[in-house]
Amino acid sequence: MLMFVIQHVSYLAVWYLGYSILDGHIDKLKIMGEKDTSLDKVACYMFFRRGSPTKYDGSNLPYNQMHAWVSAILYGETDKYSSVNQQAKSMVDLFLNNENFYEEFPPNYGWHYTWGLGYDGWTKTEGISVNTPDYKGNKNNANISYRSMDATAILQTIKLYPEIIDKKIIDYFTEAVEMNELRPYITALLQTYGRKPKPPLKTSSKYVRARAPHMLQDSFWVYSFLLNNPAFEVN
């Protein structure tokens, strides 16, 4: 019960922030037609306002930061025709397209941290950013925390838009938790689809003691694996 309350209080807090939309924020929504160099074919995405107090002002947000907004907007939603909900869906569609999920789920549960200008970089002559006039781009893969944010947004999106991608992705994410490629807290959403990962002790023991406040939700789920799952594998 405590896990349920904490999980849903955190979702509701993010939902409230999401519905503040973006007035006065350093990031902004951009719709297709508002061309921005290499991003001109994107239906909907988010970017940092040029001159805003962030290192990469003028650039698109990385996937995980857009997906945090998506998860907040779509949590508990039932209106698939809402323009805001459709904008959130289009951000997930952007990610799935860019990272080739529609062709084949990424092997080894890995995908890029960012895309667009954030991936390609820019030069001073392009006038993209005030705070970082020249940038080589970030071509690294997302770490486990960022991947978990991406997965959360996809799982939230499937609830309202089940047609967006093959449901096999739910099993893919379940396996990723078991392989320690996604954090245990993803189980909160996976179990709404009838899935509950069964990770071996060696992949979960690192979460038994939370090393930071944001990892408390992982610890709760690991204790749940240990206490409530008779098939929990110890090796």
Contacts in CASP RR format, 6 or more apart in sequence:
PFRMAT RR
TARGET T0000
AUTHOR 0000-0000-0000
METHOD contacts of the structure
MODEL  1
MLMFVIQHVSYLAVWYLGYSILDGHIDKLKIMGEKDTSLDKVACYMFFRR
GSPTKYDGSNLPYNQMHAWVSAILYGETDKYSSVNQQAKSMVDLFLNNEN
FYEEFPPNYGWHYTWGLGYDGWTKTEGISVNTPDYKGNKNNANISYRSMD
ATAILQTIKLYPEIIDKKIIDYFTEAVEMNELRPYITALLQTYGRKPKPP
LKTSSKYVRARAPHMLQDSFWVYSFLLNNPAFEVN
2 220 0 8 1.000
3 188 0 8 1.000
3 217 0 8 1.000
3 220 0 8 1.000
3 221 0 8 1.000
3 224 0 8 1.000
6 216 0 8 1.000
6 217 0 8 1.000
6 220 0 8 1.000
7 185 0 8 1.000
7 188 0 8 1.000
7 217 0 8 1.000
10 217 0 8 1.000
11 71 0 8 1.000
11 72 0 8 1.000
11 75 0 8 1.000
12 75 0 8 1.000
14 68 0 8 1.000
14 71 0 8 1.000
14 72 0 8 1.000
14 75 0 8 1.000
15 72 0 8 1.000
15 73 0 8 1.000
15 75 0 8 1.000
15 76 0 8 1.000
17 72 0 8 1.000
18 69 0 8 1.000
18 72 0 8 1.000
18 73 0 8 1.000
19 72 0 8 1.000
19 73 0 8 1.000
21 84 0 8 1.000
22 28 0 8 1.000
22 29 0 8 1.000
22 46 0 8 1.000
26 48 0 8 1.000
26 49 0 8 1.000
26 52 0 8 1.000
26 53 0 8 1.000
26 54 0 8 1.000
26 57 0 8 1.000
27 46 0 8 1.000
27 47 0 8 1.000
27 48 0 8 1.000
27 49 0 8 1.000
27 52 0 8 1.000
27 61 0 8 1.000
27 65 0 8 1.000
28 46 0 8 1.000
28 47 0 8 1.000
28 48 0 8 1.000
28 49 0 8 1.000
29 44 0 8 1.000
29 45 0 8 1.000
29 46 0 8 1.000
29 87 0 8 1.000
30 36 0 8 1.000
30 39 0 8 1.000
30 42 0 8 1.000
30 44 0 8 1.000
30 45 0 8 1.000
30 46 0 8 1.000
30 47 0 8 1.000
31 43 0 8 1.000
31 44 0 8 1.000
31 87 0 8 1.000
32 40 0 8 1.000
32 41 0 8 1.000
32 42 0 8 1.000
32 43 0 8 1.000
32 44 0 8 1.000
33 40 0 8 1.000
36 47 0 8 1.000
36 60 0 8 1.000
36 117 0 8 1.000
37 117 0 8 1.000
37 122 0 8 1.000
37 126 0 8 1.000
37 128 0 8 1.000
38 116 0 8 1.000
38 117 0 8 1.000
38 120 0 8 1.000
39 45 0 8 1.000
39 47 0 8 1.000
39 60 0 8 1.000
39 116 0 8 1.000
39 117 0 8 1.000
42 94 0 8 1.000
43 90 0 8 1.000
43 93 0 8 1.000
43 94 0 8 1.000
44 87 0 8 1.000
44 90 0 8 1.000
44 91 0 8 1.000
44 94 0 8 1.000
45 60 0 8 1.000
45 61 0 8 1.000
45 66 0 8 1.000
45 91 0 8 1.000
45 94 0 8 1.000
46 60 0 8 1.000
46 61 0 8 1.000
46 65 0 8 1.000
46 66 0 8 1.000
46 69 0 8 1.000
46 91 0 8 1.000
47 58 0 8 1.000
47 59 0 8 1.000
47 60 0 8 1.000
47 61 0 8 1.000
48 54 0 8 1.000
48 56 0 8 1.000
48 57 0 8 1.000
48 58 0 8 1.000
48 59 0 8 1.000
48 60 0 8 1.000
48 61 0 8 1.000
49 57 0 8 1.000
49 58 0 8 1.000
50 57 0 8 1.000
50 58 0 8 1.000
50 128 0 8 1.000
50 129 0 8 1.000
50 130 0 8 1.000
51 57 0 8 1.000
51 58 0 8 1.000
51 129 0 8 1.000
51 130 0 8 1.000
51 131 0 8 1.000
52 58 0 8 1.000
53 131 0 8 1.000
54 131 0 8 1.000
55 131 0 8 1.000
55 132 0 8 1.000
56 118 0 8 1.000
56 129 0 8 1.000
56 131 0 8 1.000
56 132 0 8 1.000
56 135 0 8 1.000
57 129 0 8 1.000
57 130 0 8 1.000
57 131 0 8 1.000
57 132 0 8 1.000
58 117 0 8 1.000
58 128 0 8 1.000
58 129 0 8 1.000
58 130 0 8 1.000
59 117 0 8 1.000
59 118 0 8 1.000
59 121 0 8 1.000
59 122 0 8 1.000
59 128 0 8 1.000
59 129 0 8 1.000
59 135 0 8 1.000
60 114 0 8 1.000
60 115 0 8 1.000
60 116 0 8 1.000
60 117 0 8 1.000
60 118 0 8 1.000
61 114 0 8 1.000
62 113 0 8 1.000
62 114 0 8 1.000
62 115 0 8 1.000
62 118 0 8 1.000
62 138 0 8 1.000
62 142 0 8 1.000
62 146 0 8 1.000
63 95 0 8 1.000
63 111 0 8 1.000
63 112 0 8 1.000
63 113 0 8 1.000
63 114 0 8 1.000
63 115 0 8 1.000
63 142 0 8 1.000
63 146 0 8 1.000
63 149 0 8 1.000
63 150 0 8 1.000
64 113 0 8 1.000
64 142 0 8 1.000
64 145 0 8 1.000
64 146 0 8 1.000
64 147 0 8 1.000
64 149 0 8 1.000
64 150 0 8 1.000
66 91 0 8 1.000
66 95 0 8 1.000
66 153 0 8 1.000
67 91 0 8 1.000
67 92 0 8 1.000
67 95 0 8 1.000
67 149 0 8 1.000
67 150 0 8 1.000
67 152 0 8 1.000
67 153 0 8 1.000
67 154 0 8 1.000
68 149 0 8 1.000
68 153 0 8 1.000
69 88 0 8 1.000
69 91 0 8 1.000
70 88 0 8 1.000
70 89 0 8 1.000
70 91 0 8 1.000
70 92 0 8 1.000
70 153 0 8 1.000
70 156 0 8 1.000
70 157 0 8 1.000
71 149 0 8 1.000
71 152 0 8 1.000
71 153 0 8 1.000
71 156 0 8 1.000
73 84 0 8 1.000
73 85 0 8 1.000
73 87 0 8 1.000
73 88 0 8 1.000
74 85 0 8 1.000
74 88 0 8 1.000
74 89 0 8 1.000
74 153 0 8 1.000
74 156 0 8 1.000
74 157 0 8 1.000
74 159 0 8 1.000
74 160 0 8 1.000
75 156 0 8 1.000
76 159 0 8 1.000
77 85 0 8 1.000
77 160 0 8 1.000
78 160 0 8 1.000
79 85 0 8 1.000
80 86 0 8 1.000
80 160 0 8 1.000
80 161 0 8 1.000
85 160 0 8 1.000
88 157 0 8 1.000
89 157 0 8 1.000
89 160 0 8 1.000
89 161 0 8 1.000
89 164 0 8 1.000
91 153 0 8 1.000
92 153 0 8 1.000
92 154 0 8 1.000
92 157 0 8 1.000
92 164 0 8 1.000
93 164 0 8 1.000
94 115 0 8 1.000
95 101 0 8 1.000
95 115 0 8 1.000
95 150 0 8 1.000
95 153 0 8 1.000
95 154 0 8 1.000
96 102 0 8 1.000
96 154 0 8 1.000
96 164 0 8 1.000
96 165 0 8 1.000
98 112 0 8 1.000
98 115 0 8 1.000
99 106 0 8 1.000
99 111 0 8 1.000
99 112 0 8 1.000
100 106 0 8 1.000
101 165 0 8 1.000
101 169 0 8 1.000
102 165 0 8 1.000
105 168 0 8 1.000
105 169 0 8 1.000
105 172 0 8 1.000
108 181 0 8 1.000
109 147 0 8 1.000
109 172 0 8 1.000
109 175 0 8 1.000
109 176 0 8 1.000
109 179 0 8 1.000
109 181 0 8 1.000
109 182 0 8 1.000
110 141 0 8 1.000
110 142 0 8 1.000
110 147 0 8 1.000
110 181 0 8 1.000
111 141 0 8 1.000
111 142 0 8 1.000
111 147 0 8 1.000
111 150 0 8 1.000
112 119 0 8 1.000
112 139 0 8 1.000
112 140 0 8 1.000
112 141 0 8 1.000
112 142 0 8 1.000
113 138 0 8 1.000
113 140 0 8 1.000
113 141 0 8 1.000
113 142 0 8 1.000
113 143 0 8 1.000
113 146 0 8 1.000
114 137 0 8 1.000
114 138 0 8 1.000
117 128 0 8 1.000
117 137 0 8 1.000
118 135 0 8 1.000
118 137 0 8 1.000
118 138 0 8 1.000
119 137 0 8 1.000
119 138 0 8 1.000
119 139 0 8 1.000
120 137 0 8 1.000
121 135 0 8 1.000
121 136 0 8 1.000
121 137 0 8 1.000
122 128 0 8 1.000
122 129 0 8 1.000
122 134 0 8 1.000
122 135 0 8 1.000
123 133 0 8 1.000
123 134 0 8 1.000
124 133 0 8 1.000
124 134 0 8 1.000
127 133 0 8 1.000
128 135 0 8 1.000
129 135 0 8 1.000
142 150 0 8 1.000
144 180 0 8 1.000
144 181 0 8 1.000
144 182 0 8 1.000
144 183 0 8 1.000
145 183 0 8 1.000
147 176 0 8 1.000
147 181 0 8 1.000
147 182 0 8 1.000
148 182 0 8 1.000
148 183 0 8 1.000
148 185 0 8 1.000
148 186 0 8 1.000
151 173 0 8 1.000
151 176 0 8 1.000
151 182 0 8 1.000
151 186 0 8 1.000
152 186 0 8 1.000
152 189 0 8 1.000
154 165 0 8 1.000
154 169 0 8 1.000
154 173 0 8 1.000
155 170 0 8 1.000
155 173 0 8 1.000
155 186 0 8 1.000
155 189 0 8 1.000
155 190 0 8 1.000
155 193 0 8 1.000
156 189 0 8 1.000
157 164 0 8 1.000
158 164 0 8 1.000
158 165 0 8 1.000
158 167 0 8 1.000
158 169 0 8 1.000
158 170 0 8 1.000
159 192 0 8 1.000
170 190 0 8 1.000
170 193 0 8 1.000
170 195 0 8 1.000
171 195 0 8 1.000
173 182 0 8 1.000
173 186 0 8 1.000
173 190 0 8 1.000
174 190 0 8 1.000
174 195 0 8 1.000
174 196 0 8 1.000
174 197 0 8 1.000
175 197 0 8 1.000
176 182 0 8 1.000
176 186 0 8 1.000
177 183 0 8 1.000
177 184 0 8 1.000
177 186 0 8 1.000
177 187 0 8 1.000
177 190 0 8 1.000
177 197 0 8 1.000
177 199 0 8 1.000
178 197 0 8 1.000
178 198 0 8 1.000
178 199 0 8 1.000
178 200 0 8 1.000
178 203 0 8 1.000
179 199 0 8 1.000
179 203 0 8 1.000
180 199 0 8 1.000
180 203 0 8 1.000
180 204 0 8 1.000
180 206 0 8 1.000
183 207 0 8 1.000
183 215 0 8 1.000
183 218 0 8 1.000
184 197 0 8 1.000
184 199 0 8 1.000
184 204 0 8 1.000
184 207 0 8 1.000
184 217 0 8 1.000
184 218 0 8 1.000
184 221 0 8 1.000
184 222 0 8 1.000
184 225 0 8 1.000
185 217 0 8 1.000
185 218 0 8 1.000
185 220 0 8 1.000
185 221 0 8 1.000
187 196 0 8 1.000
187 197 0 8 1.000
187 221 0 8 1.000
187 224 0 8 1.000
188 217 0 8 1.000
188 221 0 8 1.000
190 196 0 8 1.000
190 197 0 8 1.000
196 229 0 8 1.000
197 225 0 8 1.000
198 225 0 8 1.000
198 229 0 8 1.000
198 231 0 8 1.000
198 232 0 8 1.000
198 233 0 8 1.000
199 225 0 8 1.000
199 233 0 8 1.000
200 233 0 8 1.000
200 234 0 8 1.000
200 235 0 8 1.000
201 232 0 8 1.000
201 233 0 8 1.000
201 234 0 8 1.000
201 235 0 8 1.000
202 235 0 8 1.000
204 222 0 8 1.000
204 225 0 8 1.000
205 222 0 8 1.000
207 215 0 8 1.000
207 218 0 8 1.000
207 219 0 8 1.000
207 221 0 8 1.000
207 222 0 8 1.000
208 219 0 8 1.000
208 222 0 8 1.000
208 223 0 8 1.000
209 219 0 8 1.000
210 216 0 8 1.000
210 218 0 8 1.000
210 219 0 8 1.000
225 232 0 8 1.000
226 232 0 8 1.000
END
